[in-house]
């Protein structure tokens, strides 16, 4: 039914006037961020929105629709009118991990969206409050495994990147800690800096500034190579946990049924954003890994979503209540 409605809405939009892509956008576009302001998804979305606004001559306004590990804002996007005036910044959680954790999820990341483009790969870093009593990853692991110590782990809700990737860490280490859920890792990071929680696993784009400032401790980045944005942070392999390899990503999606020409225009603008020196620099300075030309198509993003849903399912099934 939803599909039929989406198709009807798209058809109506098409009949209503001139070819939509020629004039699009004629008014403000909403970019839904399914997490709180100030976190990684919000940061990447605002960088892209700035470029889109300049390039297309209309405002691209970020709306933070947080809740349920990002699934609330993602569902809102899936159910909005597919006319190009509502798009979203999704990520590895909303479009990869969530189906494994929400048996009744009301959207299908592989079917209910028109992929626009992969905005940024975002490596995961294990971080702790600055006075956490462990000087390196090995000491952190020893403390995490100590049954007499009950650590608190911050995350952005079940199904979020911080939740899924730290669940993967806990499974590998055989640990179970007290979890504290936030509406995004923006507010979670504030509490980590304030020392109210012990540690979290988060996307690099949220962390570079605070790590450089010494406001939090970074134990390891879960990628094969160090990040040029944080050359002093060791890899998990260097730090003694080689099997913990995980990266997240952020990507732009429109609701299913958005006219093809509009999706193509959005993809074209997104590609120009990634080619724009100032936009690139903003993303790279935060540690983003930018896709090459082959990774900038809607088709490659669709494949990524399918691969991620399949990858996370066995890792997370049965973990929903952790
Ligand atoms: N990346 C999310 C945010 O923007 C949180 C998460 O998925 O962990 O806050």
Boltz pocket constraint, residues with backbone or C-beta under 6 A from the ligand:
constraints:
  - pocket:
      binder: B
      contacts: [[A, 35], [A, 36], [A, 39], [A, 40], [A, 41], [A, 42], [A, 69], [A, 70], [A, 91], [A, 93], [A, 155], [A, 156], [A, 159], [A, 160], [A, 161], [A, 162], [A, 163], [A, 183], [A, 184], [A, 185], [A, 186], [A, 201], [A, 203]]
      max_distance: 6.0
